[in-house]
Amino acid sequence: MALTTKSTLDNAFRIRYQKYGERAYAIGSIFLQTAKPKFETVAPGQKISFDIESSSGAGYGYSSEGFLVEAGSIVPERGYLTYKEMNLTAEWLASVIDDAQGKGYEAAEYNPIDRTIKSKLMSQRRDFNFDLLNSDGSGLIASPASSAAATSVVVDTIRGVRKGMIVDVLLRATGQVGPGGVRGARINVARGTKTLTFDNSKQFADGSGADVNANPEDYGVYRAGSWNDAIFGLPALVSDANPPTGIAQVGEIDRSLDANDWYRAHVHNNTDAPGTGRRLTFEMIAELVDAIKADSPVDFSNMLILSGSALRNQLITDLKGNRRYNARDEMLNGWARGIVFDGLDAPWVVDYQLPDDRVYVLNMSTIDVYQNDKGKWMDKDGSYLDRIKGRTAYQAAWYWRGQTCIRAPIANGVLTDLDATAEAA
């Protein structure tokens, strides 16, 4: 096998696999495809201007002057850093170099790397879609329920975690390890028990997990390095409140002020018992849609209803049981199956990364995803590849920086406090 330099390895790696990364993110995400990402070359700290729905003396009007927002709220500085691990054996890479030097190749020599790259980028894409649908900007992806041992923790949900992900378990209030947290733990996931086990010699700071056991509500599980530095997803954009303490306000607008009620989304919760789950009904959705249309002057031709599968299935079952089901199927972007219920005038699409306790009604013409490039390999001293300590393998990190913005929160809404298992009233 021919010898080669690391710079030659880097170059062959970049040329062959750059396009995989650039194409990865819009595939399989109905939210991202509908939002249509906008490319902006914006340096960290720079401000951008965009048109925004604003209040006027006569009600709600449109401002063409734009609204300056911090880069942290919209674009790169508070951007999104995807999963950092992409392991490739040195031997496989050397085989690719031989081929790149014109010595011919067997397709089988490429296949292991191709499969690895595609698999990792698909995982990154799922991470990104999860954040778009679930992130409030804090970076939280799960909450500890208890600690089984010094190197494992049971969590409340595994929708945002997966095998091989690197996570931090930190104090929510400070982002510090504290007496019982951990940083940089690569995890295995036992899906049946919702247990995360560290597999890279990491353990909780107290050596036992006792502090997480005693105070699980004080800790959170975060994708490594993302505490209070994650993208704004739907919980931040479609809300009537500001993000958690310590995170920049969306668009630099304080939603707690009555004068800014135009920047609050419609949030319909269980007014009889806030925080208590209730059964979804068609009337709840219709009421939310009507409220949005009444308060917003923007175009409603690009509406989208999003939920997990259990809530939509529950609603369909109830409507059919009461002989009220009147709907048609609609394909979005040639692959996503939406159901348009008579009277709602918007396709209802299931995304399995959404929790089954809420339904979003979105006007996608008011939501943008800004990104400062198509993505790139992170380089360290000019090299894309970094040797993994103690292993005959390299790792590379693909990252994509960007942020979401919403021009008219009042044209969007969310129905909360739902329970797909609740009995009918």
Secondary structure, DSSP 4 states (H G I P E B T S, - for coil): -----HHHHHHHHHHHHHHHHHHTTTTT-HHHHHH--EE----TT--EEEEEEEEETTEEEEEEEEEEE-HHHHSGGG--------EEEHHHHHHHHHIIIII---HHHHHHHHHHHHHHHHHHHHHHHHHHHH-BSS-EEE-EEEEEETTEEEES--TT--TT-EEEEEETTT---TTT-EEEEEEEEETTTTEEEE-SS---TTSSSHHHHH-GGGEEEEETT-TT-S-B-HHHHS-SSPPSTTSPPGGG--TTSGGGGGGPPEEE--SSSTT--B---HHHHHHHHHHHHHH--S--TTEEEEE-HHHHHHHHHHHHHTT---EEEEEETTTEEEEEETTT-SEEEE-TTS-TT-EEEEEGGGEEEEESSS-EE--BTTBS-EEPTTSSEEE--EE--EEEEES-GGG-EEE-SB-TTPPP-
